[in-house]
Amino acid sequence: MGKRVAILGGTGKMGRWFAGFFLSKGYEVVLASRSAERAARAAEELGVASAASHEEAVGNADVVLVSTPIEATAETIRAVKDRLPRGAVIFDIASVKGDIPKALLEATEYGAKALSVHPLFGPGTTRLTQKKVIVIPISEDRPLVEWVRRIFEEEGAETYLASAEEHDQMIGVTLSLTHFINIALAKVLSGRDIREVKKFAGTTFTLQLTLTEAVLSQDPNLYYVIEAYNPAFRGILDDFLRAAQEIASEIDDRRAYLKTFTEARESLSKDPEFSSAYERFYKALESSAAQR
């Protein structure tokens, strides 16, 4: 694998993170953005090269990383697919795949090698130990898949293979739904004085509020896209709303409520870490309190 990496959308936080990542591995890095000025400023800060456009950046690249906003990723791939050197690798890091794999497959028709990646960590990450990376093959290319798995696993990350459909289904639960739940809770709390509410906060609410406030402190556009652009999320959201309505209808029926609770507990108890959940809950709470 060659050593020249072009990062499209490289002025964003994850683009900058990957610039540092590839630099640490001895790659030459060039950043590109829709704004040549922003790309030049970011490149100067990071000590890498910049290009005037995405098309220019990919011209002599061995590896092309697409780190643009999710809604622009497929469009970006299609815009540069005929400019890619033959044999160059192109991959995205979007957290929702949608039609991105289709765009990547189109790039292979021009002689590129393609795959899709989802790093399950943010730009604040300093070490990849125990971090997870999902790898989505686009075509039958075992050496390519092994290469991308190796560059992460060398740093201690765990990599998992998935199809694009499986990825979006799972992310619909682990990202889209959890974000939705926390935003809904925030909406309920917004009609109340949070300072007064916290006077009555027990352990469960305190930890839940930390999660909710962490979600609300981020860019709302990203959360919108993670929910709205995931083709699997609408069905998952329907499941959640049905479950919420069912449990709500059982508030006046102890037997039905306990049955639902017990069945849910039995299902989750298959998780090997279920038995230590309460202990880990308190450790997380104590750690959060210690950092205030």
C-alpha positions as CSV (number, residue, x, y, z in Angstrom):
1,M,0.0,0.0,0.0
2,G,1.4,3.4,-1.0
3,K,2.1,6.1,1.5
4,R,0.3,9.2,0.2
5,V,-3.1,9.9,1.8
6,A,-5.6,12.6,0.7
7,I,-8.2,13.5,3.3
8,L,-11.3,15.0,1.8
9,G,-13.2,17.1,4.3
10,G,-9.9,17.2,6.2
11,T,-10.7,20.5,8.1
12,G,-13.3,18.8,10.3
13,K,-12.5,17.2,13.7
14,M,-12.3,13.6,12.5
15,G,-10.4,14.7,9.3
16,R,-7.8,16.3,11.5
17,W,-7.7,13.3,13.8
18,F,-7.0,11.0,10.9
19,A,-4.3,13.4,9.5
20,G,-2.5,12.9,12.8
21,F,-3.1,9.1,12.7
22,F,-1.7,8.6,9.3
23,L,1.2,11.0,10.0
24,S,2.1,8.8,13.0
25,K,2.3,5.8,10.7
26,G,4.7,7.5,8.3
27,Y,2.2,8.5,5.6
28,E,2.4,11.8,3.6
29,V,-0.9,13.6,4.2
30,V,-2.7,16.2,2.1
31,L,-5.9,17.9,3.3
32,A,-8.7,19.2,1.1
33,S,-11.9,21.0,1.7
34,R,-14.6,22.8,-0.1
35,S,-12.7,25.9,1.0
36,A,-9.1,26.0,-0.1
37,E,-8.4,28.6,2.5
38,R,-9.7,26.5,5.4
39,A,-7.7,23.5,4.0
40,A,-4.5,25.6,3.9
41,R,-5.0,26.9,7.4
42,A,-5.7,23.4,8.8
43,A,-2.7,21.9,6.9
44,E,-0.4,24.6,8.3
45,E,-1.5,23.9,11.8
46,L,-1.0,20.2,11.4
47,G,2.2,20.4,9.4
48,V,0.9,18.7,6.3
49,A,0.2,19.7,2.7
50,S,-3.1,21.0,1.3
51,A,-4.8,21.0,-2.0
52,A,-7.0,23.6,-3.7
53,S,-9.8,21.1,-4.2
54,H,-10.9,17.5,-3.6
55,E,-10.2,16.7,-7.2
56,E,-6.7,18.0,-7.0
57,A,-6.0,16.2,-3.7
58,V,-6.8,12.7,-5.1
59,G,-4.7,13.1,-8.3
60,N,-1.6,11.4,-7.0
61,A,-3.0,9.8,-3.8
62,D,-2.5,6.1,-2.9
63,V,-5.3,6.3,-0.2
64,V,-8.3,8.7,-0.2
65,L,-10.2,9.1,3.1
66,V,-13.6,10.8,2.7
67,S,-14.4,12.7,6.0
68,T,-17.0,15.1,4.7
69,P,-20.4,15.5,6.5
70,I,-22.6,12.3,6.1
71,E,-25.0,14.0,3.7
72,A,-22.2,15.0,1.4
73,T,-20.2,11.8,1.5
74,A,-21.7,9.9,-1.5
75,E,-21.7,13.1,-3.6
76,T,-18.0,13.7,-2.8
77,I,-17.1,10.1,-3.8
78,R,-18.9,10.5,-7.1
79,A,-17.3,13.9,-7.8
80,V,-13.7,12.4,-7.6
81,K,-14.3,8.8,-8.7
82,D,-13.0,9.4,-12.2
83,R,-9.9,11.3,-10.9
84,L,-8.6,8.5,-8.7
85,P,-5.4,6.9,-9.8
86,R,-5.9,3.3,-10.8
87,G,-5.4,1.0,-7.8
88,A,-5.9,3.8,-5.3
89,V,-7.9,3.0,-2.1
90,I,-10.9,5.1,-1.2
91,F,-12.9,4.8,2.0
92,D,-15.3,6.8,4.1
93,I,-15.8,7.0,7.8
94,A,-19.5,8.0,7.9
95,S,-21.5,6.8,10.9
96,V,-24.5,6.1,8.6
97,K,-23.9,4.3,5.4
98,G,-27.2,4.7,3.4
99,D,-26.2,5.0,-0.3
100,I,-22.5,5.5,0.4
101,P,-21.5,1.9,-0.4
102,K,-23.2,2.3,-3.8
103,A,-21.1,5.4,-4.6
104,L,-18.0,3.5,-3.5
105,L,-18.9,0.6,-5.7
106,E,-19.2,3.0,-8.6
107,A,-15.6,4.2,-7.9
108,T,-14.3,0.7,-8.4
109,E,-15.6,0.8,-12.0
110,Y,-12.9,3.4,-12.6
111,G,-10.1,1.1,-11.2
112,A,-10.1,2.2,-7.6
113,K,-10.3,-0.1,-4.6
114,A,-13.0,0.7,-2.1
115,L,-14.3,-0.1,1.3
116,S,-16.3,1.6,4.1
117,V,-15.2,2.1,7.7
118,H,-17.0,3.4,10.8
119,P,-14.7,4.2,13.7
120,L,-16.8,4.0,16.9
121,F,-14.9,6.8,18.6
122,G,-14.7,10.5,18.5
123,P,-11.9,13.0,17.7
124,G,-11.1,13.3,21.4
125,T,-9.6,9.8,21.4
126,T,-5.9,9.7,22.2
127,R,-5.5,5.9,22.3
128,L,-7.2,3.2,20.2
129,T,-6.9,0.5,22.9
130,Q,-10.3,-1.2,23.3
131,K,-11.9,1.1,20.7
132,K,-14.0,-0.5,18.0
133,V,-13.9,0.0,14.2
134,I,-16.5,-1.5,11.9
135,V,-15.2,-2.5,8.4
136,I,-17.6,-2.9,5.5
137,P,-16.2,-4.6,2.4
138,I,-17.4,-3.2,-0.9
139,S,-16.1,-5.9,-3.1
140,E,-14.2,-9.2,-2.8
141,D,-10.8,-7.9,-1.8
142,R,-9.4,-9.7,1.2
143,P,-5.9,-8.0,1.1
144,L,-7.6,-4.6,1.2
145,V,-9.8,-5.6,4.1
146,E,-6.8,-7.0,6.0
147,W,-4.8,-3.8,5.4
148,V,-7.4,-1.5,6.9
149,R,-8.0,-3.9,9.8
150,R,-4.3,-4.1,10.5
151,I,-3.7,-0.3,10.6
152,F,-6.3,0.0,13.4
153,E,-5.5,-3.3,15.2
154,E,-1.8,-2.3,15.4
155,E,-2.9,0.5,17.7
156,G,-5.0,-1.8,19.9
157,A,-8.4,-1.3,18.3
158,E,-10.9,-4.1,17.8
159,T,-12.3,-4.4,14.2
160,Y,-15.4,-6.1,13.1
161,L,-16.8,-7.0,9.7
162,A,-20.4,-6.1,8.7
163,S,-22.5,-5.5,5.7
164,A,-23.8,-2.0,5.1
165,E,-27.3,-3.1,5.9
166,E,-26.3,-4.8,9.1
167,H,-24.3,-1.7,10.1
168,D,-27.2,0.7,9.6
169,Q,-29.5,-1.6,11.5
170,M,-27.2,-1.9,14.5
171,I,-26.2,1.8,14.4
172,G,-29.9,2.6,14.3
173,V,-30.1,1.1,17.8
174,T,-26.8,2.0,19.3
175,L,-26.6,5.6,18.0
176,S,-29.9,6.8,16.4
177,L,-32.2,5.4,19.1
178,T,-30.1,6.3,22.1
179,H,-29.7,9.9,20.8
180,F,-33.5,10.0,20.2
181,I,-34.2,8.8,23.8
182,N,-31.9,11.4,25.3
183,I,-33.2,14.2,23.2
184,A,-36.8,13.2,24.2
185,L,-35.8,13.3,27.9
186,A,-34.2,16.7,27.4
187,K,-37.5,18.0,25.9
188,V,-39.4,16.8,28.9
189,L,-36.9,18.4,31.3
190,S,-36.9,21.6,29.3
191,G,-40.3,22.5,30.8
192,R,-38.8,22.3,34.3
193,D,-36.2,24.2,36.3
194,I,-33.2,21.8,36.0
195,R,-31.6,23.3,39.1
196,E,-34.7,22.4,41.1
197,V,-34.9,18.9,39.5
198,K,-31.3,18.1,40.5
199,K,-32.1,18.7,44.1
200,F,-34.2,15.5,44.0
201,A,-31.9,13.6,41.7
202,G,-30.9,10.0,42.7
203,T,-28.2,7.9,41.3
204,T,-30.0,6.8,38.2
205,F,-31.2,10.2,37.2
206,T,-27.7,11.8,37.9
207,L,-26.0,9.4,35.5
208,Q,-28.8,9.7,32.9
209,L,-28.6,13.5,33.0
210,T,-24.9,13.3,32.4
211,L,-25.6,11.3,29.2
212,T,-28.4,13.6,28.1
213,E,-26.4,16.8,28.6
214,A,-23.4,15.2,26.8
215,V,-25.7,14.6,23.8
216,L,-27.2,18.1,23.9
217,S,-23.7,19.7,24.0
218,Q,-22.9,18.4,20.5
219,D,-23.8,19.6,17.0
220,P,-27.6,19.1,16.5
221,N,-27.0,18.8,12.7
222,L,-24.9,15.6,13.3
223,Y,-27.6,14.1,15.4
224,Y,-30.3,15.0,12.9
225,V,-28.4,13.3,10.1
226,I,-27.6,10.2,12.2
227,E,-31.4,9.7,12.6
228,A,-32.8,11.1,9.4
229,Y,-30.3,9.6,7.0
230,N,-30.3,6.1,8.4
231,P,-32.7,4.1,6.3
232,A,-33.1,1.5,9.1
233,F,-34.0,4.0,11.9
234,R,-37.7,4.5,11.1
235,G,-38.5,0.9,11.7
236,I,-36.5,0.9,14.9
237,L,-38.2,4.1,16.1
238,D,-41.6,2.4,15.4
239,D,-40.5,-0.5,17.6
240,F,-39.5,1.9,20.4
241,L,-42.7,3.9,20.2
242,R,-44.8,0.7,20.3
243,A,-42.8,-0.5,23.3
244,A,-43.3,2.8,25.1
245,Q,-47.0,2.8,24.5
246,E,-47.2,-0.8,25.7
247,I,-45.4,-0.1,28.9
248,A,-47.5,3.0,29.4
249,S,-50.7,1.0,29.1
250,E,-49.4,-1.4,31.8
251,I,-48.9,1.3,34.5
252,D,-52.3,0.3,36.0
253,D,-51.7,-3.4,35.5
254,R,-49.1,-4.8,37.9
255,R,-49.1,-8.3,36.4
256,A,-48.6,-7.1,32.9
257,Y,-45.9,-4.6,33.9
258,L,-43.9,-7.2,35.8
259,K,-44.2,-9.6,32.9
260,T,-42.8,-7.1,30.5
261,F,-40.0,-6.2,32.9
262,T,-39.1,-9.8,33.6
263,E,-39.1,-10.7,29.9
264,A,-36.9,-7.8,29.1
265,R,-34.5,-8.6,32.0
266,E,-34.3,-12.3,30.8
267,S,-33.4,-11.2,27.3
268,L,-30.6,-8.7,28.5
269,S,-29.3,-11.2,31.0
270,K,-27.7,-13.1,28.0
271,D,-25.2,-10.3,28.0
272,P,-22.1,-11.7,29.8
273,E,-21.6,-8.3,31.6
274,F,-25.2,-8.2,32.8
275,S,-24.4,-9.5,36.3
276,S,-21.8,-6.7,36.9
277,A,-24.0,-3.9,35.5
278,Y,-25.1,-2.5,38.9
279,E,-21.5,-2.4,40.1
280,R,-20.3,-0.8,36.9
281,F,-23.1,1.7,37.2
282,Y,-21.9,3.0,40.5
283,K,-18.3,3.1,39.4
284,A,-19.3,5.2,36.5
285,L,-21.3,7.5,38.8
286,E,-18.4,7.8,41.3
287,S,-15.9,8.5,38.4
288,S,-18.2,11.2,37.1
289,A,-18.5,12.8,40.5
290,A,-14.8,12.8,41.0
291,Q,-14.2,14.7,37.8
292,R,-16.5,17.6,38.7
